[in-house]
Structures are given as C-alpha cells and as structure tokens.
C-alpha cells in the first residue's frame, strides 16, 4: 500500500502562500491547507507547531524576497527609504500577507535581515547606541502600520471600491456646514485614503527620519 506523500517545508509554504492570495488569516486554516495538499493536519504539525507559526513563516518569505539582491547605498536615510519601499513593493504583490506580517511579525531569516539593515542604517546616522533600539522600534512600527494599512485597501474588490468612493463623496460633500464647518470648507480638496498612497508613504516616512535627524543635530 502506497503511503501519503511527504511534503517539504517549502512546498507547504508555497501552497499556503497561494491560498493566502485569495483569503485572509481568519479564513485560512491548517485543515484547509492539509486538504489542498491531499494530506491530514497532523502531517503539517510536524513542520509547524500551530497556525500562527506557519503564517509567520509565510510572511517571512516576503521579507526574504524583499531583501534578495539588496545592497545598501547612499546615506542612512536613503538606506531606510530604499528598504521601506522594497518592503512596500514586496507586500504589494501579496497584500494578504502584509496584514499577517503586521499582526504576527516574523522571527525568520527575512526578519533578521530587515532588522539588521535598519539597525545598521540607524547606527550610521550617528545616533548614540543607547538610543538606537527605541528609534528602530518607532520606524518598524511605522512601516508595519503603513504597509498593512495600504494592503488592506488594495484587497478590496472593484465593486467595494466604487461603493466606498460613493460613501466617501456622500459623507464629505454632503456634510452640513453648520455642524461640520471645516469639513464643508475643505470638502472638494479632501481625498480618499486610497489615493496617492506611495507619495503619502514616502512623506510620512521622511517626516520620521527628519525627526531622527533633528535629534542627532
């Protein structure tokens, strides 16, 4: 009698990543993954202790992809900006995993590579060593929040997007001036969250780096 096929860790992660292209962390389960592989859940638990550990491993592969062929260039601000945009683009290819990364983080090689480069860049800035961990933490939280937020918007369907735009127009353009004077005043210039995300991403990050630079000065 032929036994069940033994799947490698990489094959399991490949299948999980493919499933997560069209589903979120809540609907994803080890049982569904096992069914897709034609095996049972117990065989997957030999590779990963639980669902969270598996999701972290899938997200870490995105970080590895972002760091592939990365070479630090420019000053410390350019290095952090380049790294941030690489992470943004990498998760933009698979936005479901951005939310997973923001929620569960990662402890794999990809995560360590990102952490190392951020810490190295901050050390190159001239910050005292004792301030670097706290500054790293602020930058890491900012990047995770921005990338996860942007990914959340990119996963909505065209119909959902159009509905959201209509609701936005009603909420903004229909605001009563006597109750919402500022909103009524700026209504035609206020833009939805989904508009010009890259420019907003770069501007918010630049403000954080400028804050660090001011601290050095």
PyMOL commands that set and color helices and strands:
alter all, ss='L'
color gray80, all
select helices_A, chain A and resi 9-19+30-37+41-44+51-67+76-92+95-104+109-124+129-154+158-173+181-186+197-216
alter helices_A, ss='H'
color red, helices_A
deselect
rebuild
show_as cartoon
